[in-house]
Amino acid sequence: MSMQTNTTTDPIEFCPAAACAAAIVRLEGFIDHVARLHQEAQLASSPDLMKQLEAISDELILAADDARDRLAHVEAVSAAGAMAQLLAAIRDMRARDEAEAIRAKDLEARAIRFLAGANLYDAHFCRSLSGTMLGGRLHVPARRAQAIQMSS
């Protein structure tokens, strides 16, 4: 019996967060394409086609929202994945919806944990840029862990 290893050289497939973000981008592209087709169906006065395209659009919107929820629950294992989580957090904060604001905090926390653990995060700079206090709270334990690691 041979064991199969699942390796990839694609940096997006390597990181669960980056893979979720790539899925969101693809779905958003499909949503835009369906919206253009819907406009053409309107101009052609085709109510049946418009109805079908609306149903497809609704399904794609639900799939994109599901992918955003997955992005908020996976761990980034690359800077690209953490950046995708931060960008998704910005998008969710702009939506001005309570559920999306909660998801934005989860996204930000996960991204900051990865970046702090990889020593790619400056709490003061990020706190000034984001206007949130979360970064500072997460960075202190990461710095302590790093100092302990360096002293042993």
LINRA-V757668 format. One record per backbone hydrogen bond with DSSP energy under -1.0 kcal/mol. CO is the residue of the C=O (numbers start at 1). NH is the residue of the N-H. E is the energy in kcal/mol with one decimal. If there is no record, write none. Layout:
CO,NH,E  CO,NH,E
This chain:
10,14,-1.6  15,19,-2.5  16,20,-2.2  17,21,-2.2  18,22,-2.3  19,23,-2.0  20,24,-2.2  21,25,-2.3  22,26,-2.3  23,27,-2.6  24,28,-2.8  25,29,-2.0  26,30,-2.1  27,31,-2.6  28,32,-2.3  29,33,-2.2  30,34,-2.8  31,35,-2.1  32,36,-2.0  33,37,-2.3  34,38,-2.4  35,39,-1.9  36,40,-2.0  37,41,-2.4  38,42,-2.1  39,43,-2.2  40,44,-1.8  41,46,-2.3  42,45,-1.4  46,50,-2.4  47,51,-2.3  48,52,-2.1  49,53,-2.7  50,54,-2.3  51,55,-1.9  52,56,-2.2  53,57,-2.7  54,58,-2.5  55,59,-2.1  56,60,-2.4  57,61,-2.6  58,62,-2.2  59,63,-2.3  60,64,-2.5  61,65,-2.2  62,66,-2.2  63,67,-2.2  64,68,-2.0  65,69,-2.1  66,70,-2.3  67,71,-2.3  68,72,-1.5  70,73,-1.4  70,74,-1.0  78,82,-2.2  79,83,-2.7  80,84,-2.1  81,85,-2.1  82,86,-2.3  83,87,-2.6  84,88,-2.3  85,89,-2.1  86,90,-2.1  87,91,-2.1  88,92,-2.6  89,93,-2.4  90,94,-1.8  97,101,-2.2  98,102,-1.9  99,103,-2.2  100,104,-2.3  101,105,-1.7  102,106,-1.9  103,107,-2.7  104,108,-2.7  105,109,-2.5  106,110,-2.4  107,111,-2.4  108,112,-2.6  109,113,-2.3  110,114,-2.0  111,115,-2.7  112,116,-3.1  113,117,-2.2  114,118,-1.8  115,120,-3.4  116,119,-1.4  122,126,-2.8  123,127,-2.8  124,128,-2.2  125,129,-2.1  126,130,-3.2  127,131,-2.3  133,137,-1.6  134,138,-2.2  135,139,-2.0  136,140,-1.5  138,142,-1.2  139,143,-2.5  140,144,-2.3  141,145,-2.5  142,146,-2.1  143,147,-2.6  144,148,-2.6  145,149,-2.2  146,150,-2.3  147,151,-1.8  148,152,-1.1
